Amino acid sequence: MDASAIIRSAEQQSGIADSDPCVRDNLQRLVDSLNRNGGLSDAGAALTHKLFVMDTVNRLQGLRWVRDHPEIADESITAPVFLLGLPRSGTTYFQYLFDRDPRFRLIRTWQSMAPNPPPGFDPESVAIRRAAWRESRKAHPTFEGFEALHLYDEDGSDECHAFLQQSYGAAGLQNLFHVPDYFDYIMDDLDLVETYRIHKRQLQLLQWRLERKPWALKYPNHVIAMNEILEVYPDARFVMTHRDPAQVVASISKMTFNLRGVRTANPVDPIEVGRNMRHFVRRHIDRVMEFDRGKHGSRVVHVDYYALVADPVAEMRKIHSALGIDTPDDVVRAVGDWRRANPKNARGVNEYSLEQYGLNSDALIEQFSAYIRRFGIPREQDGLARAAS
Protein backbone atom coordinates (compact mmCIF):
# COMPACT_ATOMS: atom_id res chain seq x y z
CA MET A 1 0.00 0.00 0.00
CA ASP A 2 1.16 3.54 -0.78
CA ALA A 3 0.13 6.46 1.48
CA SER A 4 1.16 9.11 -1.06
CA ALA A 5 -1.00 7.49 -3.73
CA ILE A 6 -3.98 7.54 -1.37
CA ILE A 7 -3.53 11.28 -0.70
CA ARG A 8 -3.00 12.09 -4.39
CA SER A 9 -6.14 10.21 -5.41
CA ALA A 10 -8.21 11.94 -2.72
CA GLU A 11 -6.90 15.38 -3.66
CA GLN A 12 -7.82 14.78 -7.30
CA GLN A 13 -11.32 13.59 -6.40
CA SER A 14 -12.02 16.39 -3.90
CA GLY A 15 -10.39 19.23 -5.84
CA ILE A 16 -8.45 20.62 -2.88
CA ALA A 17 -4.93 20.16 -1.49
CA ASP A 18 -4.55 18.50 1.90
CA SER A 19 -3.67 21.16 4.47
CA ASP A 20 -4.68 19.41 7.71
CA PRO A 21 -1.65 19.08 9.99
CA CYS A 22 -0.41 15.66 11.14
CA VAL A 23 -2.81 13.54 9.10
CA ARG A 24 -0.42 12.73 6.26
CA ASP A 25 2.13 11.44 8.78
CA ASN A 26 -0.56 9.40 10.56
CA LEU A 27 -1.53 7.73 7.31
CA GLN A 28 2.09 7.00 6.41
CA ARG A 29 2.66 5.34 9.79
CA LEU A 30 -0.55 3.31 9.47
CA VAL A 31 0.30 2.12 5.96
CA ASP A 32 3.83 1.22 7.05
CA SER A 33 2.38 -0.85 9.89
CA LEU A 34 -0.09 -2.56 7.55
CA ASN A 35 2.64 -3.37 5.03
CA ARG A 36 4.81 -4.75 7.83
CA ASN A 37 2.25 -6.56 10.01
CA GLY A 38 -1.19 -6.54 8.39
CA GLY A 39 -0.93 -9.71 6.27
CA LEU A 40 -3.52 -8.34 3.84
CA SER A 41 -4.63 -10.37 0.86
CA ASP A 42 -4.60 -8.69 -2.55
CA ALA A 43 -8.35 -8.21 -2.28
CA GLY A 44 -7.98 -6.98 1.30
CA ALA A 45 -5.33 -4.46 0.27
CA ALA A 46 -7.55 -3.19 -2.54
CA LEU A 47 -10.53 -2.82 -0.19
CA THR A 48 -8.36 -1.04 2.38
CA HIS A 49 -6.91 1.32 -0.22
CA LYS A 50 -10.44 2.18 -1.33
CA LEU A 51 -11.52 2.73 2.30
CA PHE A 52 -8.62 5.08 3.05
CA VAL A 53 -9.20 7.05 -0.15
CA MET A 54 -12.87 7.46 0.84
CA ASP A 55 -11.89 8.61 4.36
CA THR A 56 -9.47 11.14 2.92
CA VAL A 57 -11.94 12.37 0.30
CA ASN A 58 -14.58 12.90 3.00
CA ARG A 59 -12.11 14.91 5.08
CA LEU A 60 -10.88 17.02 2.15
CA GLN A 61 -14.42 17.70 0.94
CA GLY A 62 -15.13 19.01 4.43
CA LEU A 63 -12.11 21.31 4.13
CA ARG A 64 -13.43 22.58 0.80
CA TRP A 65 -16.90 23.28 2.21
CA VAL A 66 -15.40 25.33 5.05
CA ARG A 67 -13.16 27.18 2.58
CA ASP A 68 -16.16 28.06 0.41
CA HIS A 69 -18.50 28.77 3.35
CA PRO A 70 -16.36 30.10 6.23
CA GLU A 71 -19.42 30.53 8.46
CA ILE A 72 -19.44 26.76 8.95
CA ALA A 73 -16.41 27.11 11.22
CA ASP A 74 -18.52 29.31 13.53
CA GLU A 75 -21.12 26.58 14.10
CA SER A 76 -21.33 25.97 17.84
CA ILE A 77 -21.31 22.35 19.04
CA THR A 78 -22.93 22.95 22.42
CA ALA A 79 -22.82 20.53 25.37
CA PRO A 80 -22.33 17.31 23.37
CA VAL A 81 -22.85 14.05 25.25
CA PHE A 82 -20.15 11.46 24.62
CA LEU A 83 -21.40 7.89 25.10
CA LEU A 84 -18.40 5.74 25.88
CA GLY A 85 -17.05 2.76 27.81
CA LEU A 86 -14.82 -0.22 27.20
CA PRO A 87 -15.43 -1.77 23.76
CA ARG A 88 -18.25 -4.36 23.95
CA SER A 89 -19.64 -2.88 27.18
CA GLY A 90 -23.07 -2.04 25.77
CA THR A 91 -22.33 1.34 24.20
CA THR A 92 -24.20 0.52 20.96
CA TYR A 93 -27.27 -0.59 22.91
CA PHE A 94 -26.96 2.65 24.90
CA GLN A 95 -26.70 4.70 21.71
CA TYR A 96 -29.92 3.21 20.37
CA LEU A 97 -31.69 4.20 23.60
CA PHE A 98 -30.46 7.79 23.24
CA ASP A 99 -31.71 7.72 19.67
CA ARG A 100 -35.28 7.36 21.00
CA ASP A 101 -34.97 10.92 22.35
CA PRO A 102 -35.72 13.61 19.72
CA ARG A 103 -33.94 16.24 21.81
CA PHE A 104 -30.57 14.86 20.65
CA ARG A 105 -28.89 14.61 17.25
CA LEU A 106 -26.99 11.42 16.44
CA ILE A 107 -24.82 10.49 13.48
CA ARG A 108 -26.74 8.42 10.93
CA THR A 109 -25.21 5.40 9.21
CA TRP A 110 -25.36 6.98 5.76
CA GLN A 111 -23.69 10.16 7.11
CA SER A 112 -20.68 8.12 8.21
CA MET A 113 -20.12 6.84 4.67
CA ALA A 114 -21.08 10.02 2.77
CA PRO A 115 -21.16 13.07 5.08
CA ASN A 116 -20.94 15.60 2.22
CA PRO A 117 -22.61 17.72 0.99
CA PRO A 118 -24.01 19.08 4.26
CA PRO A 119 -27.61 17.84 4.43
CA GLY A 120 -28.88 21.29 5.46
CA PHE A 121 -27.41 22.73 2.25
CA ASP A 122 -28.57 19.94 -0.07
CA PRO A 123 -31.50 18.05 1.50
CA GLU A 124 -32.39 16.37 -1.80
CA SER A 125 -29.09 14.46 -1.71
CA VAL A 126 -30.08 12.64 1.48
CA ALA A 127 -32.31 10.09 -0.27
CA ILE A 128 -29.56 9.42 -2.82
CA ARG A 129 -26.99 8.84 -0.08
CA ARG A 130 -29.30 6.54 1.83
CA ALA A 131 -29.76 4.45 -1.31
CA ALA A 132 -25.98 4.44 -1.88
CA TRP A 133 -25.48 3.18 1.68
CA ARG A 134 -27.88 0.29 1.03
CA GLU A 135 -25.96 -0.67 -2.09
CA SER A 136 -22.59 -0.39 -0.35
CA ARG A 137 -23.74 -2.76 2.40
CA LYS A 138 -24.35 -5.46 -0.21
CA ALA A 139 -20.71 -5.24 -1.30
CA HIS A 140 -19.25 -4.55 2.14
CA PRO A 141 -17.36 -7.56 3.52
CA THR A 142 -18.82 -8.89 6.75
CA PHE A 143 -18.87 -12.29 8.41
CA GLU A 144 -21.43 -14.82 9.57
CA GLY A 145 -23.00 -13.70 12.85
CA PHE A 146 -22.17 -10.00 12.39
CA GLU A 147 -25.76 -8.96 13.17
CA ALA A 148 -25.58 -10.70 16.55
CA LEU A 149 -22.36 -8.87 17.40
CA HIS A 150 -23.26 -5.33 16.39
CA LEU A 151 -26.47 -3.36 15.89
CA TYR A 152 -26.28 -1.69 12.48
CA ASP A 153 -29.42 -0.50 10.71
CA GLU A 154 -30.12 1.21 7.42
CA ASP A 155 -31.03 4.60 8.87
CA GLY A 156 -30.03 3.92 12.45
CA SER A 157 -27.58 5.84 14.59
CA ASP A 158 -23.88 5.27 14.05
CA GLU A 159 -20.71 5.74 16.06
CA CYS A 160 -17.88 8.22 15.54
CA HIS A 161 -15.34 5.76 14.14
CA ALA A 162 -15.56 7.00 10.54
CA PHE A 163 -15.08 10.64 11.54
CA LEU A 164 -12.05 9.78 13.70
CA GLN A 165 -10.68 7.57 10.95
CA GLN A 166 -10.63 10.59 8.64
CA SER A 167 -7.45 11.57 10.54
CA TYR A 168 -6.48 7.93 11.27
CA GLY A 169 -6.91 8.60 14.98
CA ALA A 170 -9.52 5.87 15.59
CA ALA A 171 -8.36 3.25 18.10
CA GLY A 172 -10.75 0.78 16.46
CA LEU A 173 -8.29 0.45 13.56
CA GLN A 174 -6.60 -2.19 15.74
CA ASN A 175 -9.78 -4.26 15.52
CA LEU A 176 -9.96 -4.01 11.73
CA PHE A 177 -6.27 -4.68 11.15
CA HIS A 178 -3.32 -6.27 12.93
CA VAL A 179 -1.41 -3.01 13.57
CA PRO A 180 -0.28 -3.22 17.24
CA ASP A 181 2.52 -0.70 16.81
CA TYR A 182 0.10 1.78 15.23
CA PHE A 183 -2.34 1.35 18.13
CA ASP A 184 0.45 2.25 20.56
CA TYR A 185 1.30 5.24 18.35
CA ILE A 186 -2.31 6.43 18.70
CA MET A 187 -2.07 6.04 22.47
CA ASP A 188 1.36 7.60 22.96
CA ASP A 189 2.21 10.01 20.14
CA LEU A 190 -0.68 10.82 17.79
CA ASP A 191 -2.18 14.30 18.16
CA LEU A 192 -5.66 13.39 19.39
CA VAL A 193 -6.58 17.07 19.78
CA GLU A 194 -6.19 17.47 16.02
CA THR A 195 -8.20 14.29 15.49
CA TYR A 196 -11.10 15.77 17.47
CA ARG A 197 -10.82 19.14 15.70
CA ILE A 198 -11.46 17.28 12.45
CA HIS A 199 -14.26 15.37 14.19
CA LYS A 200 -15.80 18.69 15.25
CA ARG A 201 -15.58 20.10 11.74
CA GLN A 202 -17.59 17.15 10.49
CA LEU A 203 -20.30 17.79 13.09
CA GLN A 204 -20.38 21.47 12.14
CA LEU A 205 -20.93 20.49 8.50
CA LEU A 206 -23.74 18.09 9.39
CA GLN A 207 -25.68 20.55 11.54
CA TRP A 208 -25.14 23.67 9.37
CA ARG A 209 -28.49 25.21 8.35
CA LEU A 210 -30.42 22.70 10.46
CA GLU A 211 -32.15 22.93 13.82
CA ARG A 212 -29.65 23.11 16.68
CA LYS A 213 -29.69 20.11 19.00
CA PRO A 214 -27.05 18.72 21.35
CA TRP A 215 -25.16 15.82 19.83
CA ALA A 216 -25.08 12.36 21.45
CA LEU A 217 -21.84 10.84 20.19
CA LYS A 218 -21.12 7.17 20.72
CA TYR A 219 -17.73 5.51 20.38
CA PRO A 220 -16.39 3.23 23.11
CA ASN A 221 -12.83 4.30 22.34
CA HIS A 222 -13.59 7.92 23.24
CA VAL A 223 -12.34 6.81 26.69
CA ILE A 224 -8.73 7.11 25.49
CA ALA A 225 -9.13 10.82 24.71
CA MET A 226 -11.39 12.44 27.33
CA ASN A 227 -8.89 15.18 28.17
CA GLU A 228 -8.34 15.92 24.48
CA ILE A 229 -12.11 15.96 23.91
CA LEU A 230 -12.43 18.66 26.58
CA GLU A 231 -9.83 20.77 24.79
CA VAL A 232 -11.99 20.75 21.66
CA TYR A 233 -15.42 20.57 23.36
CA PRO A 234 -15.01 22.37 26.73
CA ASP A 235 -18.63 21.78 27.79
CA ALA A 236 -18.69 18.10 26.79
CA ARG A 237 -20.47 15.62 29.05
CA PHE A 238 -19.53 11.94 29.40
CA VAL A 239 -21.72 8.91 30.06
CA MET A 240 -19.73 5.69 30.57
CA THR A 241 -20.95 2.08 30.66
CA HIS A 242 -19.21 -0.58 32.78
CA ARG A 243 -19.23 -4.35 32.20
CA ASP A 244 -17.16 -7.29 33.45
CA PRO A 245 -13.79 -6.66 31.73
CA ALA A 246 -13.15 -10.39 31.25
CA GLN A 247 -16.36 -10.55 29.20
CA VAL A 248 -15.30 -7.41 27.34
CA VAL A 249 -11.96 -8.98 26.35
CA ALA A 250 -13.66 -12.16 25.16
CA SER A 251 -16.23 -10.29 23.09
CA ILE A 252 -13.81 -7.82 21.49
CA SER A 253 -11.47 -10.73 20.70
CA LYS A 254 -14.24 -12.46 18.76
CA MET A 255 -15.15 -9.31 16.86
CA THR A 256 -11.50 -8.52 16.07
CA PHE A 257 -10.80 -12.10 14.94
CA ASN A 258 -13.69 -11.92 12.48
CA LEU A 259 -13.10 -8.37 11.26
CA ARG A 260 -9.43 -9.02 10.52
CA GLY A 261 -10.23 -12.27 8.76
CA VAL A 262 -12.24 -10.47 6.08
CA ARG A 263 -9.08 -8.84 4.66
CA THR A 264 -6.16 -11.16 5.42
CA ALA A 265 -4.36 -13.59 3.13
CA ASN A 266 -3.82 -16.27 5.80
CA PRO A 267 -6.00 -17.47 8.70
CA VAL A 268 -5.98 -15.11 11.67
CA ASP A 269 -4.20 -16.46 14.75
CA PRO A 270 -6.71 -16.39 17.64
CA ILE A 271 -3.95 -16.51 20.27
CA GLU A 272 -2.34 -13.41 18.76
CA VAL A 273 -5.75 -11.70 18.74
CA GLY A 274 -6.16 -12.55 22.43
CA ARG A 275 -2.78 -11.02 23.29
CA ASN A 276 -3.61 -7.93 21.24
CA MET A 277 -7.00 -7.45 22.86
CA ARG A 278 -5.75 -7.95 26.41
CA HIS A 279 -3.27 -5.14 25.77
CA PHE A 280 -5.94 -3.10 23.96
CA VAL A 281 -8.39 -3.27 26.87
CA ARG A 282 -5.67 -2.70 29.45
CA ARG A 283 -4.65 0.55 27.82
CA HIS A 284 -8.29 1.68 27.66
CA ILE A 285 -8.75 0.88 31.36
CA ASP A 286 -5.55 2.77 32.21
CA ARG A 287 -7.00 5.88 30.52
CA VAL A 288 -10.32 5.49 32.34
CA MET A 289 -8.56 5.26 35.69
CA GLU A 290 -6.25 8.20 34.95
CA PHE A 291 -9.17 10.41 33.98
CA ASP A 292 -11.17 9.31 37.01
CA ARG A 293 -8.31 10.40 39.30
CA GLY A 294 -7.88 13.71 37.48
CA LYS A 295 -9.55 17.08 37.93
CA HIS A 296 -12.40 16.27 35.51
CA GLY A 297 -13.27 12.82 36.85
CA SER A 298 -16.54 14.03 38.36
CA ARG A 299 -17.84 15.00 34.91
CA VAL A 300 -18.52 11.35 34.04
CA VAL A 301 -21.92 9.73 34.61
CA HIS A 302 -21.27 6.03 35.29
CA VAL A 303 -23.74 3.36 34.15
CA ASP A 304 -24.04 -0.29 35.19
CA TYR A 305 -24.39 -2.28 31.95
CA TYR A 306 -26.48 -4.97 33.65
CA ALA A 307 -28.92 -2.48 35.15
CA LEU A 308 -29.19 -0.72 31.77
CA VAL A 309 -30.13 -3.94 29.97
CA ALA A 310 -32.55 -5.00 32.73
CA ASP A 311 -34.44 -1.70 33.06
CA PRO A 312 -33.39 0.88 30.46
CA VAL A 313 -36.18 3.29 31.37
CA ALA A 314 -35.10 3.50 35.01
CA GLU A 315 -31.44 3.90 34.04
CA MET A 316 -32.22 6.56 31.44
CA ARG A 317 -34.12 8.52 34.12
CA LYS A 318 -30.99 8.44 36.32
CA ILE A 319 -28.75 9.46 33.44
CA HIS A 320 -31.01 12.31 32.38
CA SER A 321 -31.13 13.55 35.96
CA ALA A 322 -27.32 13.50 36.15
CA LEU A 323 -27.19 15.47 32.89
CA GLY A 324 -29.63 18.02 34.30
CA ILE A 325 -32.58 17.22 32.04
CA ASP A 326 -35.95 15.57 32.55
CA THR A 327 -37.32 12.36 31.03
CA PRO A 328 -40.49 13.17 29.07
CA ASP A 329 -43.28 10.61 28.78
CA ASP A 330 -42.80 10.24 25.03
CA VAL A 331 -39.14 9.30 25.58
CA VAL A 332 -40.15 6.77 28.26
CA ARG A 333 -42.59 5.16 25.80
CA ALA A 334 -40.07 5.16 22.96
CA VAL A 335 -37.33 3.56 25.07
CA GLY A 336 -39.73 0.91 26.36
CA ASP A 337 -41.07 0.19 22.89
CA TRP A 338 -37.57 -0.18 21.43
CA ARG A 339 -36.51 -2.56 24.18
CA ARG A 340 -39.57 -4.75 23.63
CA ALA A 341 -38.93 -4.79 19.89
CA ASN A 342 -35.27 -5.71 20.38
CA PRO A 343 -35.03 -8.41 23.06
CA LYS A 344 -31.72 -10.06 23.86
CA ASN A 345 -30.52 -12.43 21.10
CA ALA A 346 -33.21 -11.19 18.69
CA ARG A 347 -30.54 -10.88 15.98
CA GLY A 348 -28.81 -14.14 16.85
CA VAL A 349 -26.83 -15.61 19.72
CA ASN A 350 -23.32 -14.22 20.20
CA GLU A 351 -21.24 -17.08 21.59
CA TYR A 352 -17.55 -16.88 22.49
CA SER A 353 -15.08 -17.84 25.20
CA LEU A 354 -11.76 -16.57 26.49
CA GLU A 355 -10.14 -19.97 26.02
CA GLN A 356 -10.55 -19.65 22.24
CA TYR A 357 -8.08 -16.78 22.39
CA GLY A 358 -5.61 -18.28 24.87
CA LEU A 359 -6.86 -16.20 27.80
CA ASN A 360 -7.81 -16.98 31.38
CA SER A 361 -10.70 -15.30 33.19
CA ASP A 362 -9.13 -15.33 36.66
CA ALA A 363 -5.93 -13.76 35.36
CA LEU A 364 -7.88 -10.97 33.66
CA ILE A 365 -9.97 -10.28 36.76
CA GLU A 366 -6.79 -10.03 38.80
CA GLN A 367 -5.16 -7.73 36.27
CA PHE A 368 -8.16 -5.39 36.19
CA SER A 369 -9.06 -5.66 39.89
CA ALA A 370 -8.52 -1.96 40.67
CA TYR A 371 -10.93 -0.95 37.89
CA ILE A 372 -13.49 -3.54 39.05
CA ARG A 373 -13.34 -2.33 42.66
CA ARG A 374 -13.50 1.35 41.73
CA PHE A 375 -16.74 0.99 39.77
CA GLY A 376 -18.30 -1.96 41.61
CA ILE A 377 -18.46 -4.16 38.50
CA PRO A 378 -19.86 -7.69 39.01
CA ARG A 379 -18.80 -10.79 37.14
CA GLU A 380 -20.94 -11.36 34.04
CA GLN A 381 -23.02 -14.21 35.48
CA ASP A 382 -23.65 -12.32 38.73
CA GLY A 383 -24.60 -9.15 36.87
CA LEU A 384 -27.03 -10.93 34.60
CA ALA A 385 -28.55 -12.86 37.51
CA ARG A 386 -28.99 -9.67 39.51
CA ALA A 387 -30.58 -7.93 36.54
CA ALA A 388 -33.00 -10.83 36.03
CA SER A 389 -34.13 -10.93 39.67
Buried (B, 14 or more C-beta within 10 A) or exposed (E): BEBEEBBBBBBEBBEBEBEBEBBBBBBBBBBBBBEEBBBBBEEBBEBBBEBBBBBBBBBBBBBBBBEEBEEBEEBEBEBBBBBBBBBBBBBBBBBBBBBBBEEBBBBBBBBBBBBBBBBEBEEEBBEEBBEBBEEEEEEEEBEEBBBBBBBBEEEBBBBBBBBBBBBBBBBBBBBBBBBBEBBBBBBEEBBBBBBBBBBBBBBBBBBBBBEEBBBBBBBBBBBBBBBBBBEBBEEBBBBBBBBBBBBBBBBBBBBBBBBBBBBBEEEBBBEBBBBBBBBBBBBBBBBBBEBBEEEBBEBBBBBBBBBBBBBBBBBBBBBBEBBEBEBEEEBBEBBBEBBEEEEEEEBEEBEBEBEBBBBEBEEBBEBBEEBBEBBEBBBBEEBBEEBEE
